[in-house]
Amino acid sequence: MDDTPRSNAALAARDLRHVWHPCTQMHDHERVPLVPIVRGEGAWLVDADGRRYLDGISSWWTNLFGHANPRIAAALAEQARTLEHVIFAGFTHEPAIRLAEELVRVAPPGLARVFFADNGSAAVEVALKMSFHCWLNRGHGEKTRFVALTGSYHGETLGALSVSDVALYRRTYAPLLLTPILAPSPDAYEGAPGETPAQVAARRLGELRALLERHAHEVCAVIVEPLVQCAGGMRMHHPDYLAGLRRLCDEFGVHFIADEIAVGFGRTGTLFACEQAGVSPDFLCLSKGLTGGTLPLSAVLTTEPVYQAFYAEYSAGKAFLHSHSYTGNPLACRAALETLAIFRDEPVLERNRGLAAHLARRLEPLRAHPHVADVRQTGMIAAVELVADKAARRPFPAAERRGLRVYLHGLAHGALLRPLGDVIYFMPPYVVDEGELDHLVDTAVAGIARAVAG
Ligand SMILES: *Cc1c(COP(=O)(O)O)cnc(C)c1O
């Protein structure tokens, strides 16, 4: 090796000379350390100074089976020596064919067609365009709008951001965006005192019905994050909402787009969140965990009737038009196939049930904490809502950045916790054990004590 210094400090200094990071006010790095990671093993990340961090957020919700997973790495190495990439128009390859077959096999019934893209936002763009274009091909060009839920997040490209309602990401770019029709989220945390999650869902379905009565003629689709609105603060809702949404979409002639980019692949306790409501959407968007967290890839699954709305003589001009250079990348497809193989070979969901129960037991005492307004959990996603005033559920002023204190405490104590504002959450890779969950919870509890002090 050459003798370039590779300490944390040396790498961070070089990074900050040229690299611009996502979701970051770069000025923060004058006081918040930038952490250079040199390798990963299991749920752990190792920095250039040899310090270890337990990845409590699965590296932005992507990792399922650990970093540098040996099975996925071996499949990738073999694929890299065979076929790294090929144009996906006019040409195809077995990894994409097998992956489409596997996705159709494991997805909710009725989803028979698979369109690949290369990240979550792109999958949302595809679903929005495909829904609009499907209606257009059927002679309903007047349908040009989308219904989204308050507090939703579907990505940050302009189309995906258009149907998102997280102010932090949306506000600045609002002049550039389409205007969605916002339906109130069935978020149980925002329910009235004493209202059960099922009651909130029923009430919100009534409000959605009223919106559709007025707008269905101009609406292509309703897009939702099933069971958990993740980036919006890990807000959770009752599965009844999804069942009712399916019925309303059928009644009013609009599509149901399920964005399972974050919640798919076992996060909520079932392989797909929609299963818990026994429904199939018209479009299912997948990414993040799709490759086990190794490579960018996304897929939009849809139904045979949607596919048939595009299938015609070339001259009819009905073909779907959306293409990315790296569509169906063979390496990414191989990583996804190996990820699905792990689900087949190992009792992943069953093991996760035990881990989720342990996490729930460990978080239970936080309910009594004077600055915790809510502890909620759906499968392998758990969240703790920090507030200034528990009785009134009044948040801390955002400028105080209490959650950032938890992040900094985590870094200093070997845990990657990256709160969403003041929502401290746990979304670990499925390969953690109970001791590692204990480490995450203990670190978070100590971090919370520091965050709420003064
Ligand atoms: C992360 C996310 C996206 C966007 O995916 P990217 O790959 O980051 O573009 C879309 N929808 C949901 C629900 C997400 O959590």
The ligand as an SDF file (V2000), in Angstrom:
LIG
                    3D

 15 15  0  0  0  0  0  0  0  0999 V2000
  -36.4030    5.9860    0.6140 C   0  0  0  0  0  0  0  0  0  0  0  0
  -37.7770    6.0290    0.0660 C   0  0  0  0  0  0  0  0  0  0  0  0
  -38.0270    6.4140   -1.2500 C   0  0  0  0  0  0  0  0  0  0  0  0
  -36.9440    6.9020   -2.1720 C   0  0  0  0  0  0  0  0  0  0  0  0
  -35.9780    5.9370   -2.4560 O   0  0  0  0  0  0  0  0  0  0  0  0
  -34.5320    6.4310   -2.9300 P   0  0  0  0  0  0  0  0  0  0  0  0
  -33.8430    5.1790   -3.3710 O   0  0  0  0  0  0  0  0  0  0  0  0
  -33.8860    7.0540   -1.7260 O   0  0  0  0  0  0  0  0  0  0  0  0
  -34.7260    7.4040   -4.0330 O   0  0  0  0  0  0  0  0  0  0  0  0
  -39.3240    6.3770   -1.7050 C   0  0  0  0  0  0  0  0  0  0  0  0
  -40.3270    5.9830   -0.9120 N   0  0  0  0  0  0  0  0  0  0  0  0
  -40.1300    5.6000    0.3570 C   0  0  0  0  0  0  0  0  0  0  0  0
  -41.2910    5.1490    1.1840 C   0  0  0  0  0  0  0  0  0  0  0  0
  -38.8590    5.6430    0.9080 C   0  0  0  0  0  0  0  0  0  0  0  0
  -38.6590    5.3300    2.1910 O   0  0  0  0  0  0  0  0  0  0  0  0
  1  2  1  0
  2  3  1  0
  2 14  2  0
  3  4  1  0
  3 10  2  0
  4  5  1  0
  5  6  1  0
  6  7  2  0
  6  8  1  0
  6  9  1  0
 10 11  1  0
 11 12  2  0
 12 13  1  0
 12 14  1  0
 14 15  1  0
M  END
$$$$
